[in-house]
Amino acid sequence: MQDEKEKYVKITIRLTERQRERLENRAEKSGVAMAEYVRSLLTKKALAVEPPMELWRLLDALYEVHDLLLRAKTPEFTEAARKLEERILDLQAAFTAPRKAAS
């Protein structure tokens, strides 16, 4: 199968002078042209999108259950609360942590 060469398209963006200088400096330090540096950003970590309000409501409800488990003051419930808190933190991280940009 023959490799198809991708066609580049031109985009125009507005930056402040300071932003442009920072972009130029970072590209220079990386040893690439600004366009190549910007393209490389697409394959690096991208900021996560703001999670929906429903997620925060769910986390609040889960923490209420967590607190009830801790109030029971039994080893079994304390352990269940610890495991629940781990899952809550995993869920929160999955929605709020930076992640690899989609290709």
KAHU-V770594 format. One record per helix or strand of 2 or more residues. SS is the DSSP state (helix for helix, strand for strand). FROM is the first residue (numbers start at 1). LEN is the number of residues. If there is no record, write none. Layout:
# KAHU-V770594
ss: <SS;SS>
from: <FROM;FROM>
len: <LEN;LEN>
This chain:
# KAHU-V770594
ss: <helix;helix;strand;helix;helix;strand>
from: <17;34;45;53;75;99>
len: <14;8;2;19;22;2>
